[in-house]
Structures are given as structure tokens and as C-alpha cells.
């Protein structure tokens, strides 16, 4: 018997306990190797946020192909688009806020997998019913993602860089949101134009990437304490302190108006290009939508150092100029002016949206952040769907450029009024503090 074995035998149960502890420590060390740092997890979550939002907009340049395949009208295109927003709204109302209880990581992984289910519907149920079902399921996934990922990014940033400004996660979250919605049409348009199987390949590519990200995020650290006894489930409510309600609702209305603008690029721009400007390229349709959303994301990054009041004040003239150019491009008609108008409009709408989101979030306590953000996005996605449905119905009865002119006037008035109200409330709050 060796000296080491003799020592272990002589020590008896104490030595056995020590061995168990050592093995446990080694196992714990091994498990910790598979946990992402907060800094790395921040960027993984941002990528997941971007790609989940991108998936929601992949069909934008493909609607013409769906019309040819299923023989439905232009109004049906608007309905197919709008049912996605119904899924988002239902999801925000029913489950968008429960990541406060069950954890950010678990909810985000589930959201990614729900969008994978949507991809399977797009691929394997090639019919109008399948298209509608896939859009609804996709909307549910996005509703699960928006408030959860926005709050998750803020909390990961706080732990990775304690004491630093909260502007960075705000900018990244909104850039991922808008940039993702722009990236989706670009993927769909390019693959539809230059690759085979245009109504399947983009969903296969993005769906596979979502599976990979879902697996990686399982190794991300959790940022909320999961209670042993969870609160009883209830639908979403807007939990805003009484003194902040007017501020919140003004900010939410600004978010609704800005998303109404983005809704046009996400649904009707391909039909405007083909019907008014006689451009039927799927790649071009995707690129125009991408340019508007990318401009919104880049504008937020470029002006991210501005405070909320300054950002909102600068956003309005940019948005009004963009809407004017966009409309002129349809009336002349001119593809160059139309695209330029889309870029400037996207930049202005992105600044309005970010300023509105920050203003709405400032009314929330730390404990109810996801709940309040769900309320804001609930309103924003109403703006993404309802005005576009009205515009789609209008284009069936009057020329698209005339319907667009009325839409632009209404949106401009709504933006100016709501932004003015948010700026007034924000300035007043700053003076009090």
C-alpha cells in the first residue's frame, strides 16, 4: 500500500468528505467555464435581438411573390402584414412583462425558438393560411423579445460596467431593434433576387442562425432574481406612477407615430416601387426598406450623446424634410428622391422613437422596467399596424400618391404635437430635479 493510500485510509470519513468537496469544486469550475461574462453576453443578446427582429421583416420584399403564388389582392398584403402586429400586441399584452418573474435569459431563448417555429411554418405550409399563421407566430416571438431584450441589455451593461452611463445599452437596444427590422428585408430581397427557392431559403438561413444563438444564450448570466413563489399571472398593465402618466402617454403616442412611418417601409414600399415607380426588383425593395431602418439606427448612434430633449427637438425637422422628399419622389416620380426621402425619414423617425422610449422609460421604477417597456411597445406596435391598414385600404380606392400625401400630413401633425408634449414634460421634470 502506498503512503498516499495509507494516509487516505487512516483519515477515514474526513478524507472521503474532502474528496467529495474537491470533485464538487472541480465540477463547479468546469460548469463556470460555460458561463458567458456579462460583457460578452451583452453583445450576444444584442445580436439575438437584431436577428429576431430581422426575421420579422424578411417577408417585406417577398410580398409580390406571395401575391403571384396565392393570387391575393393588394389589400390582403396589408392584412398579412397586419396580423404580425396582432401577434406582437397579443404577446406584449399576455407575456411581454413576465421576464421580470421568470428571468430574462429563459424568456429570450423561448422567443428565439418561437421564431424558429415561425420559420418552419413559412417553409412547410406554402399557402395563404400558412403565411398568416407564420406571421402571427412571428409577431408573438417579437412581442416576447422587445421589452425582455431591452431590459436584459440594460442590466448586463450595468453589471459589466457598473457606474457608467445608461445611454449605451439604450442606443444598442434601439439600434438592434430598428437595424434588425431593416436587415431582414435586405436578406430577403438579395436572396430572392440572386438565389434559388426565394420563398424558403431566407427562412432557412435566418432560422438556423436563431437556433445557434438560442443555444449560446443558455450560457448567458441571469440578471433578475427568480422568486420561489412567483406572482399570479395577469395580462399586461401599464404600471406608471400617477404623476408620470401624462409624460408616459405623450411619449407612447410619439412612439406610435414614428412606428407608423416605419410600418409603411415594412409593408407597402414594394408596392409603391412597382406600382408608382415601375421598379419590380426584390433586391431594390429590400434595399429601400433597409436604408430607412439603417438610417434610423445610425442616427441614434451618431446623436446618442444628446439628451432626450435635444434629440427630440432635432428629430422633428429631419423627419418632416424626409417625409416631404418621400412624397415628392412619388409625385414626380423619381426613384432617387424617393430613396433619399426614405433615408432622411428613417433617420428622423429613429430619433423620435429613441427619445420617446427613453422618456417613457424614465417614468418606470427599476422593479417594473420590463412591464413599462411592454406598455410602450404595445402602443408602438399599434402604430405599426393600424395606420398601415388604413393606408392599404385607401390605396385600393385612390391613387397611392394621394393616399400617401394624406398619411404624411396626419403623421407630421401627430409627431409635432407628441414631441412637443414630451419635450415640455421632460424639461419640467429636469427643472424639478
NORWO-V167854 format. One record per helix or strand. SS is the DSSP state (A for helix, B for strand). FROM is the first residue (numbers start at 0). LEN is the number of residues. If there is no record, write none. Layout:
SS/FROM/LEN
SS/FROM/LEN
This chain:
A/2/9
A/12/20
A/37/33
A/73/21
A/98/4
A/103/21
A/127/33
A/166/28
A/200/17
A/241/26
A/268/7
A/281/21
A/307/25
A/334/27
A/365/30
A/399/33
